[in-house]
Amino acid sequence: MTVLGRMASMIAHDLRNALSTIKMNLQILNRKHSNPGDPEQEHTQIGLDQVRYMEQFLSDMLSYARPEKLQSDWHQLDTIIEDALTAVSHIVEKYAIEVVCNLDKGLPRIYCDRFKVIAALRNLIENAIHAMSDGGVMTISGQLQEQSANPWITIEVSDAGCGIEEDVIGDVMEPFFTTRTKGTGLGLAIVNRIIIDHNGSIRVKDNSPKGTVFVIDLPYTPLALETERA
């Protein structure tokens, strides 16, 4: 992973410089052909979309190959979920998605890297939205599980979309695996790494009669919380 991280950094550095030049020139051309219906603008827009796709691919590759150290602190789960939803609000509106949040009252704070958990939830939420291209209901739930000596918080992101084929459901967390015609295949692998880095786990299950549920379990230690408060 160390070698892969160095290689990814070198590739990203060189390609980003080239992509920046291409992107700047395409933006200039796009502005020159800004009249509606101008065929040249359509071509430049296609080029810009491809550049953005490659930029996202490089970003995902770096995130996976060169993970950063967690910057953890105590955070409220409902605020984290709210921030993740705010980040994708434009997509929610575009696809006419109804969002339902079922969070237990009085959920404790969790010790986590806020930005990384937001990024993980945002990825799952975006996947749920794209699975419901014709609209639908997406549900996000949060519960405190206290059945053992080591309580944890369970977060579920469920959709009523097209679902995942049974024969590939075990592969969705693998790097570079994707069922989309266009995608890096690193999104869920990055989510998986973020959750594992937090000593948690993530799994996917069927959401009968249709759709998918991603289940995240994050550890919670009441004793540590009381010590921190003191």
Secondary structure by P-SEA (a helix, b strand, c coil): caaaaaaaaaaaaaaaaaaaaaaaaaaaaaaaacccccaaaaaaaaaaaaaaaaaaaaaaaaaaacccccccccccaaaaaaaaaaaaaaaaaaabbbbbbbccccccccccaaaaaaaaaaaaaaaaaaaaccbbbbbbbbbbbccccbbbbbbbbbbcccccccccccccccccccccccccccaaaaaaaaaaaacbbbbbbbccccbbbbbbbbbbbaaaaaaaac
